[in-house]
Amino acid sequence: MALSKTQQALAYLQEGMTPKEAAQKAGVAESTLRVAMGKRSGKTICPCCGQIVREGFEINLDLAKTTER
């Protein structure tokens, strides 16, 4: 499964890049990346796909695939 440009930029942040560097490398606007960072703040993130888990849903970690991010 290919990551979107925004998801790629979020992955670069996890690797230690600054938001500006990550946005430039992924080819997205820094403001787009910062909006995505704000939306993810304090929310559960799926270990398989990196998407936000909606309220009311849970992840069964026994069934979830884990990937290197």
Backbone as ProteinMPNN parsed JSONL, in Angstrom:
{"seq_chain_A": "MALSKTQQALAYLQEGMTPKEAAQKAGVAESTLRVAMGKRSGKTICPCCGQIVREGFEINLDLAKTTER", "coords_chain_A": {"N_chain_A": [[0.845, -1.176, 0.0], [0.714, 2.072, -0.987], [1.908, 5.084, 0.428], [0.347, 8.26, 0.999], [1.429, 11.569, -0.014], [1.33, 13.267, 2.182], [1.264, 11.416, 4.295], [3.783, 10.296, 3.895], [5.367, 12.5, 4.547], [4.691, 12.741, 7.265], [5.844, 10.377, 8.158], [8.53, 10.975, 7.73], [8.836, 12.894, 9.702], [8.737, 11.273, 11.963], [11.175, 10.092, 11.703], [12.818, 12.053, 12.53], [13.128, 14.443, 11.146], [12.654, 17.99, 10.577], [9.489, 19.764, 10.451], [9.481, 21.469, 8.177], [11.576, 20.427, 6.564], [10.623, 17.799, 6.167], [8.209, 18.248, 4.797], [9.138, 19.461, 2.434], [10.717, 17.384, 1.358], [8.776, 15.413, 0.906], [7.142, 16.683, -0.856], [4.944, 18.329, -0.273], [2.985, 21.123, 0.943], [4.175, 22.989, 3.726], [2.231, 23.917, 5.472], [0.139, 22.138, 5.018], [1.185, 19.804, 6.086], [1.427, 20.578, 8.76], [-1.273, 20.899, 9.472], [-2.125, 18.232, 9.28], [-0.547, 17.166, 11.315], [-1.721, 18.392, 13.528], [-4.285, 17.263, 13.461], [-3.727, 14.63, 14.099], [-2.774, 14.746, 16.645], [-2.862, 13.546, 19.882], [-4.529, 11.409, 19.27], [-5.486, 7.985, 18.573], [-3.456, 6.015, 16.536], [-3.45, 3.867, 13.765], [-1.392, 1.018, 13.667], [-0.901, -0.393, 11.35], [-1.598, 1.048, 8.954], [-1.25, 3.719, 9.509], [-3.322, 5.513, 9.709], [-5.753, 7.639, 11.353], [-7.574, 6.306, 14.033], [-10.977, 6.056, 14.184], [-13.319, 7.456, 16.536], [-14.872, 5.261, 18.811], [-14.087, 2.954, 17.605], [-11.799, 0.215, 17.868], [-8.48, -1.164, 17.886], [-7.463, -4.409, 17.245], [-4.676, -5.593, 18.314], [-3.542, -8.081, 18.062], [-4.304, -8.997, 15.604], [-3.467, -7.071, 13.881], [-1.207, -5.923, 11.388], [2.144, -5.01, 11.739], [4.259, -2.4, 10.725], [7.439, -1.15, 9.697], [8.12, 2.137, 10.453]], "CA_chain_A": [[0.0, 0.0, 0.0], [1.52, 3.279, -1.11], [1.531, 6.176, 1.317], [0.126, 9.563, 0.375], [2.54, 12.492, 0.227], [1.219, 13.748, 3.561], [1.69, 10.313, 5.16], [5.235, 10.204, 3.757], [5.929, 13.595, 5.333], [4.536, 12.371, 8.674], [6.851, 9.346, 8.43], [9.818, 11.672, 7.837], [8.861, 13.51, 11.03], [9.07, 10.208, 12.909], [12.604, 9.829, 11.539], [13.557, 13.135, 13.157], [13.218, 15.653, 10.326], [11.793, 19.103, 10.964], [8.324, 19.835, 9.562], [9.839, 22.105, 6.905], [12.357, 19.454, 5.784], [9.758, 16.67, 5.81], [7.263, 18.706, 3.78], [9.874, 19.651, 1.181], [11.128, 16.084, 0.827], [7.591, 14.682, 0.453], [6.486, 17.43, -1.92], [3.688, 18.944, 0.17], [3.156, 22.404, 1.616], [4.401, 22.844, 5.163], [0.948, 24.134, 6.158], [-0.611, 20.88, 4.901], [1.77, 18.887, 7.06], [1.086, 21.039, 10.111], [-2.693, 20.569, 9.688], [-2.167, 16.786, 9.539], [0.031, 16.954, 12.642], [-2.736, 18.813, 14.494], [-5.38, 16.292, 13.46], [-3.267, 13.384, 14.712], [-2.36, 15.011, 18.017], [-3.674, 12.967, 20.942], [-5.449, 10.386, 18.769], [-4.929, 6.658, 18.333], [-3.033, 5.822, 15.154], [-3.367, 2.455, 13.385], [-0.011, 0.627, 13.388], [-0.795, -0.967, 9.998], [-1.694, 1.996, 7.841], [-0.924, 5.076, 9.926], [-4.522, 6.345, 9.711], [-6.369, 7.899, 12.649], [-8.656, 5.372, 14.353], [-12.147, 6.853, 14.541], [-13.898, 7.261, 17.857], [-15.789, 4.131, 18.865], [-13.429, 1.784, 17.032], [-10.543, -0.162, 18.508], [-7.583, -1.994, 17.088], [-7.049, -5.67, 17.84], [-3.259, -5.647, 17.971], [-3.177, -9.454, 17.714], [-4.596, -9.186, 14.187], [-2.893, -5.981, 13.093], [0.155, -6.036, 10.869], [2.957, -3.861, 12.11], [5.246, -2.076, 9.706], [8.486, -0.226, 10.104], [7.808, 3.516, 10.058]], "C_chain_A": [[0.891, 1.24, 0.0], [0.995, 4.363, -0.164], [1.269, 7.44, 0.51], [1.333, 10.451, 0.679], [2.525, 13.001, 1.665], [1.66, 12.67, 4.544], [3.202, 10.116, 5.078], [5.904, 11.283, 4.602], [5.816, 13.307, 6.831], [5.553, 11.304, 9.072], [8.234, 9.979, 8.564], [9.95, 12.38, 9.183], [9.264, 12.491, 12.089], [10.555, 9.867, 12.857], [13.46, 10.961, 12.095], [13.725, 14.394, 12.323], [12.339, 16.748, 10.915], [10.579, 19.117, 10.037], [8.652, 20.445, 8.195], [10.593, 21.132, 5.999], [11.473, 18.313, 5.287], [8.784, 17.055, 4.703], [7.952, 18.871, 2.432], [10.236, 18.317, 0.554], [9.942, 15.307, 0.26], [6.845, 15.406, -0.667], [5.119, 17.979, -1.552], [4.003, 20.288, 0.819], [3.34, 22.164, 3.113], [3.096, 23.029, 5.938], [0.08, 22.875, 6.117], [-0.122, 19.882, 5.942], [1.389, 19.289, 8.478], [-0.389, 20.781, 10.447], [-2.822, 19.086, 10.024], [-1.609, 16.466, 10.922], [-0.994, 17.302, 13.724], [-3.881, 17.826, 14.598], [-4.993, 15.003, 14.17], [-2.966, 13.529, 16.199], [-3.351, 14.429, 19.023], [-4.642, 11.885, 20.503], [-4.716, 9.067, 18.561], [-4.646, 6.504, 16.847], [-2.899, 4.324, 14.884], [-1.918, 2.095, 13.062], [0.18, 0.043, 11.989], [-0.661, 0.109, 8.937], [-1.365, 3.432, 8.217], [-2.107, 6.029, 9.94], [-5.003, 6.566, 11.145], [-7.509, 6.901, 12.843], [-9.834, 6.203, 14.852], [-12.671, 6.483, 15.919], [-14.919, 6.134, 17.811], [-15.21, 2.851, 18.287], [-12.191, 1.466, 17.857], [-9.75, -1.061, 17.589], [-7.274, -3.254, 17.876], [-5.6, -5.878, 17.415], [-2.783, -7.058, 17.646], [-3.366, -9.708, 16.22], [-3.901, -8.161, 13.29], [-1.481, -6.313, 12.617], [0.917, -4.823, 11.362], [4.003, -3.66, 11.033], [6.29, -1.153, 10.298], [8.121, 1.153, 9.59], [8.955, 4.389, 10.411]], "O_chain_A": [[1.721, 1.42, 0.891], [-0.213, 4.524, 0.009], [1.888, 7.666, -0.53], [2.158, 10.118, 1.529], [3.575, 13.148, 2.291], [2.351, 12.965, 5.518], [3.838, 9.801, 6.085], [6.888, 11.018, 5.291], [6.744, 13.597, 7.586], [6.066, 11.319, 10.191], [9.023, 9.568, 9.414], [11.044, 12.458, 9.741], [10.034, 12.8, 12.998], [11.128, 9.41, 13.846], [14.686, 10.853, 12.133], [14.403, 15.327, 12.753], [11.397, 16.469, 11.657], [10.631, 18.542, 8.949], [8.148, 19.981, 7.172], [10.291, 21.023, 4.811], [11.564, 17.908, 4.128], [8.558, 16.279, 3.774], [7.412, 18.466, 1.402], [10.079, 18.136, -0.654], [10.08, 14.617, -0.75], [6.012, 14.808, -1.348], [4.236, 18.086, -2.403], [5.144, 20.555, 1.197], [2.741, 21.257, 3.689], [2.88, 22.366, 6.952], [-0.634, 22.581, 7.075], [-0.917, 19.205, 6.594], [1.064, 18.435, 9.303], [-0.712, 20.475, 11.594], [-3.547, 18.721, 10.95], [-2.133, 15.599, 11.621], [-1.118, 16.587, 14.718], [-4.395, 17.576, 15.688], [-5.843, 14.352, 14.778], [-2.911, 12.536, 16.924], [-4.532, 14.776, 19.017], [-5.499, 11.477, 21.287], [-3.497, 9.033, 18.397], [-5.486, 6.822, 16.005], [-2.306, 3.598, 15.682], [-1.276, 2.785, 12.271], [1.305, -0.011, 11.492], [0.264, 0.09, 8.126], [-1.216, 4.28, 7.337], [-1.93, 7.228, 10.159], [-4.698, 5.777, 12.039], [-8.31, 6.678, 11.936], [-9.71, 6.958, 15.817], [-12.495, 5.363, 16.398], [-15.731, 6.057, 16.89], [-15.784, 1.776, 18.463], [-11.604, 2.355, 18.474], [-10.281, -1.64, 16.641], [-6.87, -3.183, 19.037], [-5.331, -6.291, 16.287], [-1.735, -7.225, 17.022], [-2.668, -10.537, 15.637], [-3.77, -8.368, 12.083], [-0.68, -6.901, 13.343], [0.374, -3.719, 11.393], [4.56, -4.618, 10.497], [6.04, -0.461, 11.285], [7.84, 1.315, 8.403], [8.911, 5.595, 10.168]]}, "name": "protein", "num_of_chains": 1, "seq": "MALSKTQQALAYLQEGMTPKEAAQKAGVAESTLRVAMGKRSGKTICPCCGQIVREGFEINLDLAKTTER"}
